[in-house]
Amino acid sequence: MAKYVYGPVPSRRLGQSLGVSPIPEKTCNYNCIYCQLGKTTNFTNHRKRFFNPKDILAEISEAIRQERKIDYITFVGEGEPTLSSDLGILIEGTKKLTDLPVAVITNGSLLSLETVRAEMRKVDVIMPTFDAGNSKLFRFINRPHKEVRFNKLVTGLKKSRLEFNNELWIEVMLLKGINDSVETLEEIKGFLDVFHPDQVQISIPSRPPTEPWVTIPDSESLNLSKLILQSTQILPLNEVGTFDSRPFRTPKEAILSITKRHPLQYTQALEIIHQFNIDNPEAYLNMIVSKQMVKILDYRNSRFIYRNEVWDSNF
Ligand code: SF4
């Protein structure tokens, strides 16, 4: 089973996205209050080689060879992908393998480094996050590593725009009572005017956030934010599309692999199990839950399946 590549999975912004994770589980230089992957366990701002890039490229090559429907190859993973010092080699290697567009979903913090911006030159879409227009709110929402500064984040995004011809899509995560007031949105807009992104996408915490007190904004704030930020898109709560279970040998393997990077809605998990012609998908899912491989979380009248952190990933 693939270790670094997963999917293609349906993505709210990239259609059927083949995810590539060049970093170990929850390795990040942020610890965002809304993160859907839980608290950052490997809190670092140090770039390094985590895995052999040849192994990752071999898995990408194999996924392409299988001719599954892929709209984008997306470097994302289980934290911040730019922490991998091999990202440039991986992007370059992927471009040699295929004409498919390549995207990088990043928190943007390391774009202030010239090396990181240079590595991004061949990427088709860079997708950084920008949730706050001042340092205090940035630290409150994103809880960055002490070496990450708001002014460096701003500098990196400004330079990225100036140096690249590729697409820059900025995502703003909107949180009720935290960054959805007119003043806060206008402050963010002031920076977006400087960054000149090709798209501004507003997101809301669609899955259980790390901090339970984080909630989604009401529809009035959402409409207001769309106007003030001149957003091109409010991202839908759920993805449209299907999970491809063909790369997996069993439903258990599919559910554990996907939930490692991507919490599933309960119905999505059942659909995946169903693809293996299991008679009673619900009973099968309950069996995985009872063995504590995954856990169920209820959030906003929906049910989600999360991989249990205590479960050894080397299943
Ligand atoms: S949301 Fe992204 S940047 Fe924030 S802690 Fe989670 S993985 Fe890191």
Boltz pocket constraint, residues with backbone or C-beta under 6 A from the ligand:
constraints:
  - pocket:
      binder: B
      contacts: [[A, 27], [A, 28], [A, 29], [A, 30], [A, 31], [A, 32], [A, 34], [A, 35], [A, 36], [A, 37], [A, 38], [A, 40], [A, 78], [A, 79], [A, 80], [A, 107], [A, 142]]
      max_distance: 6.0
